[in-house]
Amino acid sequence: MQLRDKTVLITGASSGIGRAIAIKLAQQNNQIIITARRSDLLQQVQQIIEADGGQCLAITADALDQNAASAIVKSAAARFGNIDAALLNIGDGPSMNMATISADEVKQNMRINYDTMVNYLIPLIEQMKSQKHGLIAQTNSLAGFVGLPMQGPYSAAKSAGRILFDSCRIELKPWNIKMVSLHPGFVATERVASDGIPAPFEITEQQAVNYIIRGMQKQKNDFLFPFTLRWLIRLARVLPKSLIGKITQSSVPENY
C-alpha cells in the first residue's frame, strides 16, 4: 500500500512523531485528519499543511473520551467518504519504579497507552468494515516485547496492544482490514529529552517518521526498528529471563 492519494487519520498529532508524520503524509497528496488534546498546537499543524496546499481536518479531543473518539471517526468519514489508513499514536512512558509506584499510577498509564488506542480502534473497525478495506497501525514500542526496568506499566500496556492487534488481524481479514504494530526503539523527541532513561541506539524523530511510513506501507504485522535493536529484542525473547534480568538490571540508576 502506497500512502499517496489516501485519507489518513492520525491521533496524537499535535507534536512529536504524530505531527511530523501528518506533515510528511500531507506532502504526498494525502487527505489528513489530525486529533489531539492541545488545540493551539493542533491548529498550527493544520496551518502548516494547508499553507503547503494540503487538505487537513483538525479536531481537538481527549482520546480518553470514548464518545469523542467515535465522533471523530464519523466526522472524518462524512468529510472524506472513506478512511483508508489510521495511525494510533497516543502514549506516554514515564520512568516508573514498581517498588514505589501506586496502583492508580499503574492503571492511569494503562489508560493512556491502551484505552486511548481502543477508543479509536473500535469505531475505525466499524467504518472500515463498511468500506471493506483499510489499514490500522499503532505506534507501539520495542518495550512491548520485554519488561524493562523503570518501564513496567508502559511495557505491559504496549504488550496488551500488540496482542490485541494479533487477534484483530485474524478476525478482520474477511473485510480486508490490515493491522500493523510499529515498534520503535528510543526516539529523540522533545518529550523524552530529560526523562533520565538510558537510550541506546537512539534515532532522530525524522528517522522514526521514515521508518513508520515504511512499516505502514509494507503492512508487516510487527515492524521493529532500528535494525540493531530489532535483533537484540529478538534475541532477548529466546534467552532465559534470568539472564535478561541481569543484563537490564545494569540500566537501573543507583538509589532509584
C-alpha positions in Angstrom: 0.0 0.0 0.0 1.4 3.3 -1.0 0.4 6.2 1.3 -0.4 8.6 -1.5 -3.8 10.0 -2.5 -5.3 8.4 0.6 -7.3 9.6 3.6 -5.3 9.1 6.8 -6.3 9.6 10.4 -3.6 10.4 12.9 -4.1 10.6 16.6 -1.7 12.4 18.9 -0.8 14.7 16.1 -0.1 18.0 17.8 3.6 17.3 18.5 6.4 14.8 18.1 6.2 11.9 15.8 2.4 12.4 15.1 2.9 16.0 14.0 5.9 15.1 11.8 4.1 12.2 10.1 1.0 14.3 9.4 3.0 16.9 7.7 5.0 14.4 5.7 2.0 12.4 4.5 0.2 15.6 3.6 3.1 16.3 1.2 2.3 13.0 -0.5 -1.2 14.3 -1.6 -3.0 12.5 1.3 -6.1 14.0 3.0 -5.2 14.2 6.6 -7.4 14.1 9.8 -5.5 15.0 12.9 -6.6 15.0 16.5 -5.1 15.7 19.9 -5.9 17.5 23.2 -3.9 20.7 22.6 -6.0 22.8 20.3 -3.4 25.5 19.7 -0.6 23.1 18.6 -3.1 21.1 16.5 -4.2 24.2 14.7 -0.5 25.0 14.0 -0.1 21.6 12.3 -3.3 22.2 10.2 -2.0 25.6 9.1 1.3 24.2 8.0 -0.4 21.5 5.9 -2.9 23.9 4.3 -0.2 26.5 3.6 1.6 23.9 1.6 -1.6 23.1 -0.4 -2.7 20.1 1.6 -6.2 19.1 2.9 -6.5 18.7 6.7 -9.3 18.3 9.2 -8.2 19.1 12.7 -10.4 18.1 15.7 -9.5 18.7 19.3 -10.4 15.9 21.6 -9.3 13.9 24.6 -8.6 10.3 23.4 -9.7 9.0 26.8 -13.2 10.1 25.9 -14.7 7.1 24.0 -17.6 9.1 22.6 -15.3 11.9 21.3 -13.1 9.3 19.5 -16.1 7.7 17.9 -17.4 11.1 16.8 -14.1 12.0 15.2 -14.1 8.8 13.1 -17.7 9.6 11.9 -16.8 13.2 11.1 -13.7 12.1 9.1 -15.8 9.6 7.1 -18.5 12.1 6.5 -16.0 14.7 5.2 -13.8 12.4 3.0 -16.0 9.4 2.4 -13.6 6.7 3.5 -10.7 6.4 5.9 -8.0 4.4 4.1 -5.5 4.3 6.9 -5.1 5.3 10.5 -2.1 5.7 12.8 -3.0 5.4 16.5 -0.1 7.4 18.0 -1.0 8.2 21.6 1.2 7.1 24.5 3.4 8.0 27.4 6.2 6.1 29.0 7.4 7.9 32.1 10.0 6.4 34.3 8.2 4.3 37.0 9.6 2.0 39.7 7.3 -0.8 40.7 8.9 -0.7 44.2 7.4 2.7 44.9 4.5 3.2 42.4 0.8 3.3 43.3 -2.0 1.2 41.8 -3.6 4.3 40.5 -0.5 5.3 38.6 -0.2 1.9 37.0 -3.8 1.9 35.9 -3.6 5.5 34.6 -0.6 4.6 32.5 -2.6 1.7 31.0 -5.5 4.1 30.2 -3.1 6.4 28.4 -1.3 3.7 26.4 -4.1 1.2 25.9 -7.5 2.7 26.4 -6.8 5.6 24.1 -5.9 3.1 21.3 -9.0 1.0 21.9 -11.3 4.1 21.9 -10.3 4.8 18.3 -9.8 1.2 17.2 -13.4 0.1 17.7 -15.1 2.9 15.6 -12.3 2.5 12.9 -13.1 -1.2 12.6 -16.8 -0.4 12.2 -16.0 2.2 9.5 -13.5 0.0 7.6 -15.9 -3.0 7.7 -18.4 -0.9 5.9 -16.0 0.2 3.2 -14.4 -3.3 3.1 -10.8 -2.1 3.3 -8.4 -0.2 5.5 -5.1 -0.1 7.4 -4.9 0.4 11.1 -1.4 1.0 12.6 -0.4 1.6 16.1 2.8 3.2 17.4 3.7 0.5 19.9 7.3 0.0 21.3 10.1 -2.5 21.5 9.2 -2.3 25.2 6.1 -4.2 24.3 8.2 -7.4 23.9 10.3 -7.2 27.1 9.5 -6.0 30.6 12.1 -3.2 31.0 13.2 -1.8 34.4 11.6 1.6 35.1 9.1 0.9 32.3 7.0 -1.9 33.7 3.5 -0.3 33.3 4.4 1.0 29.8 5.8 -2.3 28.7 2.6 -4.1 29.9 0.3 -1.6 28.2 2.2 -1.9 24.9 2.3 -5.7 25.1 -1.5 -5.7 25.6 -1.9 -3.5 22.5 0.3 -5.8 20.4 -1.7 -8.9 21.4 -5.0 -7.3 20.7 -3.8 -6.4 17.2 -2.8 -10.1 16.7 -6.4 -11.1 17.3 -7.8 -8.3 15.1 -5.5 -9.3 12.3 -7.2 -12.8 12.2 -10.8 -11.7 12.8 -10.8 -8.8 10.4 -9.3 -10.5 7.4 -12.7 -11.1 5.7 -13.1 -7.3 5.4 -9.5 -6.7 4.1 -8.5 -4.7 7.1 -4.8 -4.8 7.7 -3.3 -4.4 11.2 0.3 -3.1 11.7 2.1 -2.8 15.0 5.1 -0.4 14.8 7.8 -1.0 17.4 10.3 1.9 17.6 13.3 1.8 19.9 14.5 5.0 21.6 13.5 8.1 19.6 14.9 11.6 20.4 11.7 13.5 20.8 11.3 16.6 22.9 9.1 14.7 25.4 11.8 12.2 26.4 14.8 14.7 26.3 15.1 14.8 30.1 13.4 11.6 31.3 16.6 10.1 32.7 16.1 6.7 31.0 19.1 5.3 29.1 18.5 5.4 25.4 21.0 3.1 23.5 20.9 3.3 19.7 18.6 6.3 19.8 17.3 7.6 16.5 16.1 11.0 15.4 12.5 11.9 15.1 12.7 12.2 11.4 14.3 8.7 11.1 11.4 7.4 13.1 8.9 9.0 10.8 10.6 7.4 7.8 10.6 4.0 9.5 6.9 4.3 10.5 5.7 5.3 7.0 7.8 2.4 5.5 6.3 0.0 8.0 2.7 1.1 7.2 3.3 0.7 3.5 4.9 -2.7 3.9 2.0 -3.8 6.0 4.2 -6.1 8.1 2.4 -7.5 11.2 5.1 -6.3 13.6 7.6 -3.7 12.2 10.6 -3.4 14.6 13.2 -0.7 14.3 16.0 0.4 14.2 17.9 -2.7 12.8 20.3 -3.2 15.8 17.6 -3.1 18.5 15.3 -5.2 16.4 17.8 -8.1 16.5 18.6 -7.5 20.2 14.9 -7.8 21.1 14.5 -10.9 19.0 17.5 -12.4 20.9 16.1 -11.3 24.2 12.9 -13.2 23.5 14.7 -16.6 23.3 17.3 -16.1 26.1 16.5 -17.2 29.7 14.6 -14.5 31.6 17.2 -14.7 34.4 19.9 -13.7 32.0 17.9 -10.8 30.6 17.2 -9.6 34.1 20.9 -9.5 34.9 21.6 -7.5 31.7 18.8 -5.0 32.1 19.5 -4.5 35.8 22.6 -2.5 34.9 20.4 0.2 33.4 18.7 1.0 36.7 20.4 4.0 38.3 21.7 3.6 41.9 19.2 4.7 44.6 16.4 4.9 42.1 
